[in-house]
Amino acid sequence: MTALVDESCVLLDGPWRHRFVSANGTRFHVVEAGSGPLVLFLHGFPEFWWGWHQQLRLVAEAGFRAVAIDLRGYGASDKPPRGYDGYTMAGDVAGLIRALGERSAILVGAGYGGTIAWTTAAFHPTLVRRLVVMSAAHPLRLRAALASDPRGQLAASLPMLRFQAPRFEHVLTRDNAALVGEYLRRWAGPEWQRSEDFDDYERRCRTAMRIPQAAFCAMETYRWAARSVLRPHGYRFVKLLQQPIVSPTLHLHGALDSAVLPRTAQGSGRYVIARYEWQLLDGVGHFPHLEVPHLVAGEILRWAKE
């Protein structure tokens, strides 16, 4: 018999405070440390806010207000049946910046959180003072690579294509969410994968994905991305994304990232008309914020202070 899991499993203690903030019609779990200019962290799949726990502490100690959230549908945030489209999730971030009492933020996103960060910067440019993206190509660059690189990016994206299957969330959570551990292991860099830190993170992510409805919500973000391609609102979404990014953008990417290939991500700079800096991180996979946490924190702080 599998033990039941509830949202308390993500309310982890540390030099931060947990609270709940309402934005865009949804209640979000936010984890906050420090004071100063706002740095807002967006996690990816199959993660939750804990992916940023090291950067939260380091960025707060450097004189910033560091806030990591559980995205809509993840962790201790609300899990409504709808709202997993790109418009709404970018609106979540915009609403959170305002609900936190700020006019703008330095936005940091990894993986799927990076995709949302790109989208927020395009749709709500005045709210994103500076942008740091890792392990995520600009959505239009990813879309182009899926069509033009079938043996590369399309093959790398096959797990996401499997998410389109009805009720795949039950496959994801089977055997204490063993598949979550498999994805983490597949996409991680080899050095981090062999560490105790990896084992701890895998356990935490597997537990968080077993919170009721979390797996369904995680799948819905990818299902919307596929469903929208041939629909009018998907066409409008693509047109809006053609708005150039006006936020200075730092783009970090692991050289060993097997989920979003470096050659896919590298073309993203064409969508940025502000200052853009690309860094390829040797020996790093899809999770730079966990694999080289101090390097990532240092780069975030360098970019935030410029």
N, C-alpha and C positions, 0 to 999 in steps of 0.2 A: 504494500500500500504506500503510495507516494504522499509524503507529508504536505499539507496545505501551506501555502506561502501567502503572506500579506505584505502591504506596503511598508510596514515597519522595518523590513529587511534592508531598505535603502536609507534609513535615517541614521547614518553612521556618525559616530562622534569624532570630533577633531577641533582644530582652532578656527571654527566657523560656526555660524548659526543657521538653523533650518527654519524656514517659514513658508507660508503659502500666499501667493499673489494672484489676484484675478486680472486677466487680460484677454481681450478678444473673445469674451464670453466663456472662458475656460479658467479653471483654477490650476495654477502651476506650482510645483514644488521647487523652491529656489534655495540655494546654499550660498551663504554670503560671508565674506571676510574682508576686513580692512575698510579704509575710507579714502576718498579721492576720486579722480576720474573713473568712470565705469568701464570695466572690461567684462564683457559678457561672453560666456563659454557655451558652445553648442556641441553636444556629443553626437556620435554616429551610431550605426548598427553594428553589432548587437549589444550596445553599451548602455550606460546610464550616467548620471552626473559624476560618479566616482572616478571616471576616466580622467578627470581634471584635478584630482585631489592634490597632486603635488604642485601644479601650477597655481591653484587657488592660494596656497600658503605663500609661495615665493612671490607671486604678483602682489598680494596684499602687503607683504613685508616691505615691498619696494615703494609703497605709497599710493596704491590704487585700490579702488573698490572692486574686488573680484567676486563675480557672481556666476555660478554654474547652475544650469537648470536641468530638470528632467523634461525632455520634449513632450509635447502632446502625445498621450498614449503610453508613455514610458514611466517606470519608477513609481513615484508617489504623485505624479501629476494626473489630472482627470483623463479618463479614457472614453470620450464620447464615441458613438458609432461612426461619425462623419467628421470631416475637416482635415483629411490627410493629403489634400491637394497642395500644390506649391503656393498658390495664392494665400490660403488660410495659414499655412505654417510660417510664411514670411510675415503675415499679419500678426501672428502670435509674437514674433520677435519684436516687431515694431511696437505692439501694445505693451509688451513687457518693459521695454526701455522707458516708455512713458509712465507705466505703473510703478516703476522703481524711482520715479521722480526726476528723471534725467531727460535732457533734450537730445542727447546723442550718446553713442557708445563706441568703444573700440570693440569690434566684433571678431570673435575667434571661433572657427568651426573646423571640425575634423570629420572625414568620411561623409555620411549623409548630412551631418551638421554643417559641413563645409558647403554642400550643395544649397542648404537653406541660407547660409551666410551669403553666398553669391547672389541668390535670388533676392534676399532682403536688401542688399546693396543696390541692386538694379531697380527694385520697386519703391524703395524708401530711402533715396540717396541722402537726404538731409539728416537722417537718424544715424548713419554709419560714418563716424569720424575717420576711422582707419579700419582696414580689413586684414585679418590674418587667416589664411586658408591652408589646410594641410590635408593631403590624401583625397583631394576632390578636384576634378576638372570643372571648369565652367560648364553649366548644363548644356549649352549649345555645342561646346567642344565635345562633350561626352556623346551627345546625340549624333554628331557627325562621325565620330570614331566607331560607334556601333555599326554604322552603315558601311564605312570605308575600310574597316580593319577586322574582317570576320574571323581571322585566325588569331588575332590579338585581343582587342578589347571586347569583342562580342563573345569570344570563348571565355574570357576572364569573368564576364558578367552572367554566365550560365546559372549560378546559384540564384541570382535575382530573377531570372526568367522562370525558375522553378517556383518562385513565390506566387506566381499567377495561378497556380493550381488551387481550386477551391479547398478550403479547410486545411491548407498546408500548415497553418499554425499548430495543428495537432501533431504533425510530424516534427515541428520545431521543438515542441515541449516534451516529446516522448523521452523516456529514460532520463528524467531529471534534466531535460533540455540538453542532451548530449550533443545535438547538432550545433548548438551555440558554441560549445567548446571546440568542435571540429572546425567551424568557420574561423574562430580566433586563431587556432593553431595554423590553419592553412594560410592566413593572411599576415601572420606575425613574422618579423625578422627572426633569423635562427638564434641569435644570441639571447634576445629577450625570451624566446620560446623555451629555452633551457633553464630559465631562472625560476626561483621560488615566487618571485613577484608575479610571473605569468600564471602560475598555478593558483595563486590567491585571487587574481583578477578573473580568471576563468570561472572559478567557483562563485564569485559574487555575481558575475553576469548571467550565469546559468540560473541562479536563484532569482534574480530580478526579472528574467524573462518568464518565469513561472507565476508571477503575480497575475491574478485573473484578468483576462482581456489584453494584457501587454503584448503577447505574441500576435494576436489578431491585428492590433493597432500598428505594430511594426510592419506587418505584411501589407497593410492598406496603403502605406506611403508608396511602396513599389508597385502595387496594383494600379493606383491612380496614374503613376507615371506611364505605365503601359496602355491603360484604357484611354487616356486623354489624347494619344497620338492622332487618332482619326476623328476626334470630336472637335466641335467649334471652340469650346473653352480651352482645349489643348493648343489649338492654332493661335488663339489670342495670347495664351501664356508664352508661346515661343516669340510672338511679335513683341511682347513687352520685354522679354529677356534681351532683345537686340539693343535695348537702351544701354549705352556704354557705362561702365563703372567709373564713377568720379571720385571714389575713395582710394587714397594711396593703399596699395595692396602688396602684402608680403605672401608669397606662395611657397610653402615648404612641401617637399614630397620625398618619400622614401625610395631609394634607388631599387629596392627589392619589393616594392609594392606590387602584389599580384592580383589585387582587386581592381584598382584603377591604375593602369599602366603608366609609367612615367612619360612615355611618348604621347599618351592621350592628354595628360594634364598639362604638358609643356606648351601646348598651343593656346592656353587660356589667356595669355597676355594680350592677344589681339582684341579682347573685349574690354580692356582697361585703358582709359585715356589719361588717368592720373599716373603718378609714379608707380611702377610695377617692378618687383624684384622676385626672381625665381631662384630657389636653392634646392639642389638635389642632395639628399642626405645618404651618404655611403653606408651600406650594411644595415639599413633600416627598412622595415616593411610598412604595413598599412597603418601602424599605430605609433607615430613619432612621439606623441605626447606621453606615451607610456614607455617606449623603448629608449628614448633619450630625453627624459623629462627636464633635466637642467638646461640642456642645450635649447630646447623649445621655449622654456620660460625666459631664458636670456634673450632669445630672438624676439619674443613677444614684447619684452620690456624695451629692447632697443627700438623696435618699431613704434611702440606707444609713446616713447619719450622724444622722438624726432620732431 
